[in-house]
């Protein structure tokens, strides 16, 4: 389903359903016995964005390693590969909901109710900020303990009153720390209003790096050579351009013509660099336009040619990635590859990657324009915040990393050729 269609359903069906369920939950609580047992089987709910799943991993690991809980997760089927990459949640404990049609969504939602009871879920944590659907899933999960973000006296989306542990979302705190705050709400030994009166340090939101076997890296180099026969790992460096963006928010995309201009300058200045355009198979045709405009054999379209489980190997053999604010910037955070990420409608202060990353952000007065209060739907129809960032500015940001050549002969070759990009 289209994003706007899902928003309309979430609004027109979600509001009355959340209201009805709120009163049903209140009625049930009158007769239910209070259960003081600690959290044992915890369900995390995060449906819509793969990147957010990566950002929630420190919170998930804290639940598992420090609180000793058994983790479960519900997510849209198309976003499940992000959990497969992390491997924090056992496969048998992941419930994937189809969202390609309203019928499939409804059927999977009903099956979810049986799945949570079969798994004996006792605690549900809603990681979403703006979805009434996830609030309903939490309320209907059968969990006696339900944790999530609550508006209190702030204006925001009506999501009913279904939580037992209400945490105040902090719009000045990185989202990964907000996720940890939800976990901390379970660790307190007394009721709080709001929950999670805790300090969350930087060490609590560090990601665990994944290790990539050398055999996988070798296979990936062979795959690159198939698309770019001139590629020689002993002579060339790979630079990734992720010039796409989630359909959830096309405003996050840096203009394609800017990627073309930047690619030309990088390839002209650095003969040892090969640029690989990354993305899904559905984005391949769109990226062909960049390849055709650059007109250089060292600019190669790899979109759709690497499986999700091969991304770690691709990142491991690459120097760095330039990316729009989308999932790949967060996937790379579990590897050692640096990233440079464009921001505009979002701010890196709240949604920046947890890896080795450099945000590229103009900081206009209107930016960021999306938040929990507007359901991530901006009135903007002209993303000047992205367009104002010039290829010249980006080249200067990338320049120090491009100068760190592993090949001394190539470094001597390119040093006098560094252009003045405008």
N, C-alpha and C positions, 0 to 999 in steps of 0.2 A: 504494500500500500504506500501511497505517497505520504510524505511527512505532514502536509497540511490536512490531509484526510484524517490521519491519526490524531492530530491536534483537535479537530472538530469533534471526533468521536469521544476523545478524552474529556472534552468540555461538556458536550450536551448529554452524554450518557454518564460521564464520570461524576458530575456534581450531584445529581439525584441519587445515584447509587451509593456514593460516599455518605450522603445524609442518612439514607435508609440503614446502611450497614452500621453507622455510628450508634443509632438507637438500638439496633439488635445486639451489638456488642455490649452496650451499657446494660441492657436487660439480662444478658447472659452473665455478666459480672456479678449481678445481685445474687445469683444462685450458685455460682462457681466457687469452689473451695480455693483458698489462697495457697499457692505452691511456692515455697521458699527455696527449693532446690536450685543450685547454680546452673547456668546455661550448659547444656551438654551437646545437643544437636542444633547447630545454628544454620539458618538459611539466610544467605545474602541475596538481595534483589537489585539487579542493575541490568536493564534491558537494552538501552538505546545506543550506547557508544562504546566502541572497543577500547578507545583510549582511556576512558574512565575506569575500565576494568583493570588496566595496568596501574593506574594511580591508586586504586583501592588495594593493591597487593600488600603494602606494608600493614594495613589494617587487618587483612585476612591472616597474615602470618602471625600477627600479635594474638589474634583470637586462637589460632592453632597452637602456637608455641608457648605462650605465656598463660593463657586461660585454659588450655587443654581441651578445647572443644573439637567436635567433629564438624567439618565444614561442608555446606551444601550451597548450590548456586542456581539461580534461575536467570536466563538470559535469552534474548532473541537468537534464533538458530543461526542467522547470518553473522552474528557477532561471536559465536562460540569459539572460533579459532584463537581469539585472544586468551581465553582460559587454557586452551591446549598449549599455547606458547609458554605460559607461566608454570603449568603443571602443579599449581598449589592445591587445586580442588581435584579429588579423584573423579575419574570419568563417570562412575556409577552414581555420583552425587550431583551431577549437572543435569538440570532440566531445561531443554531448549524449546522455546515457543516460536512457532511459525508466524510470520507477520505478512506473508505475501497476499493474504486475502482475509476479509473479515470473518468468513466461515472458519478458516483454519485457526485464526486467533481465538475465536470463541471455543472451538473444540479443545484446543490445547490448554486453554484457561480452565476449563472444566476438569480435564484430566489432571491438571496441576493440583487440584483440591484433593484428589485421591492419592497422588504421589506424596504430598507432604505428610499425610496421615500414615501412609505406608512406611515412610522414613522416620516417623515419630518426631517430627520437628517440634522443639520446645521454645525456640527463640527465632524471631525473624528480624532482620536488619534491612530497612529500606534505604538504599544508597542514593536513590533519585531525589532531585530537588523539585521537579516540576511535573511529575506524572501522577495523575489520579489513579491510573490503572495499577501502578505498583502499590499504591496505598491500599487498593482493594485486594490485591494479591496478599499483602501482609495481613490485612484484617481477616481474610478468609483462609489463611494458612493453617489455622488450628493452633498456632503458637500461643502459649500463655504469656509470653514476654515479647513485646513488639517495640523496636527501637527505630527512630527516624527523626528527620528534621521537622520542627513545628514552628509555625509563624508567630505564635504568641500574639503580641500587639502590633506586629508588623503587617503591612499590606502584602498580599501575595495570593497565591492560588489556594482556593478552598479545597482541602483534601480530607475533610471530615475530622473526627476526633477519635482515631483508632489506636493511638500509641499508648503504651504503658510507660515508656521511657522517652520523654520529649526533650530533644536536644535543639538548642538554638543554633541555626546555621550562621556562621560568622563570615560575612562577605569580605572581610579584610584578611582572611586566613586562607592559605593554599588549600585546595580541595582535598588533597591527600591528608592533611591534618584534620580537616573536618571529618573525614572518614574515620580516622583514629579516634576522634572525639566520640563517635557513635560506639566504638568498642569500649572506650573508657566508661561509658554510661553503665555498662554491664558489670564493671569491676567495683563500683561504689557499694558501700555496705549500708547506705541509708538513702531514703528518697530525697530527691533534689528537684528544684524548680528554678531554672531549667537544669537538666542533667549535664554532666561533664564539666565540672568546675576544676579543670586540670591544666597543667602546662604540658605542651607537646613539643619536644625538642626535635632538632633536625635529624638526630640519629634515629628517630622513630619512623622516618619516612624515606629511608634509603632502600633502594631496590636490591634484590639479590641478583647478581649477574649469572647468566646461564653460560655453560661451557659448550663450545662447538667443536666436535671432532675434526681433526685435520682432514679426514677422508671426505667429510661434507664440504669443506672448503675447496678441496681439490676438484670435487665434482662440480661445484659452482663455477670455478675458474674455467672448466671445460665447457660449461653451458654458456658462459660469456664469450668464449672463443668461437663458439658455434655461430653466435650472432655478430661477432666482430672478429673476423679471421686474423686481423693484424695485432690483436691483443696478445701481449707477451708479459706475463707477471713479473719478469725480471727487468722490464723496461718501462712499464706503464703503471700509473695509479688510476684507480677507479673512484669517480666522484658521482654520487647519486643525486638526481633531481626528482623530488616527489612533487610534481606540478599539478596535482589534483587536490581535491578536497571533498569532504563528506557532503552528500546531497542534503544532509540535515541543515547545512548552512553554507551555501555557495559564496556568501560574502567573504569567507575566509580565504578565498583564492587570490594569490598574486597574479596579475595579468599575464597571460600566456606569452604575449609579445615581449614582455620584460625577461621571461626565461630565455627567449630566443636571443635577445641582445646580450644577455649575460653569458650564455653558452658560447656565443661567437667570441667574446672577449677572452674567456677562460681558455678556450681551445687555441686561440691565436697566441696567447701569452705563455702557455704551458704545453709544449708538444708531447710531454709524457703523460698528459691527462686524457682519460676516456670518460665521457659523461654517459651514464646510464639513466634513462627515464624509467621510473618505477610506477607501478599501479596495478589495478585489477584488469582482467580481460575486457570488462565493459568500458574501460578508459583508454584502451589501446588506440582506437581510431582517432580519438581526440588528440592524443600525444603524437600521432603521426604528423600532425601539422607542425609541431616544433622541429621534428627531424627534417622535414621538407624545407622549412624556412632557414634552418642553420646551415644545411648543405655541407656537411662534413662527415666523413666516414667514422669519426671518433665520437659522434653523437648517435647513440643507439637506443631504440625503443625496446625495453625489456618488459613492458607492461603485459601481464597475463602469462608470462613465460616462466615465472617462478611460483611454486606452491607456497602457501603460507608457512609451512614448516621448513621451508628453505630460506626464509628471510634472514634468520640468524647467521647462516653461512655467508649470504650476500653482504650483510653488514660487517661481518668479521673481516672480509677481504677488501673492504672499501675504506677510503681515507675519511670521508665524512658525507653527510647528507644535507642538502638544502631542501626544506620542506614547508609546505603550507601547514597551518595548524590542523593536523588530522592524525588519525591513528598511527601511521608509520613513525611519526616523531616520538611517540610513546613506546612503540614496539622496540625501537632502537635503544631505549633507555636500559634494557636488560643486557645489552652488549657493550663493548668498549668503544664503539664508533661514536665520535662526536656528531652533534646535529646543530644546524642553524635553522631556526623556525620563525616564520612570519606570524605576527599577531596584529590584530586590528579590532574586529568585533569582540574578541576575547582579550583578556590581559594575561601576560605570563606570570603575574604575581599570584594569580589564582589557579591557572591551568597550565603552567609551564611544565615541560618534561622533567622527570626526576633524574635523567641521565646527565652526561656531559654535554650541556647544551648552551647555546647562545641565542637569546631572543632578538628578533629584528622587529622593532616596534616604533612607529612614528609618534604615538602618544598625542593624537589630536584631542581637542576639547570634547568631541562627541564620542570618544573611544575610552573604554569598551561600551557597546550599546546593547549587549544582551546580558541577561541576568536571570536569577531565579524568579524575579518579580514579573518578568514579561514572557515567561515560558520559552525563552531563547528565540523569540520572534521579534526581530528588529524592524522598525519602520523604514530603515534605510534602503534606498534603491540605487545607490551609487557609492560603492566602497572606496571613497577617496582615501581612507586610512591605509588601504593597501596600494592604491595607485600612486600615492605620493612618494612611496619608497622607490627610488630610482635604481636601475641596474648598476650605476656607478657607485652608489652608496653600498650596495650589497657586495660588489667586487672588493671594495676596500675592507669590508668586514671579513670576507673570505681570504683576503690576500695573505695574512700571516700563516694560515693553515696551508695554503697553496705553496708557500715558500719553503715549507718543511719537507723538501723532497728527499726521498730515500735514495735517489739516483744522482750522484754527484755530477755525472756528465750532462744529464738533462738540466740540472740546476744551473750549471755554467752557461748552458745554451739559452735559457729563458731569461736570465737575470737582466740583460740589457733591453729586453723586449717588453717589459711590463708597461702596459698602456695607461693612458690617462682616460678613464672611462667617464662619460658624462651622461 
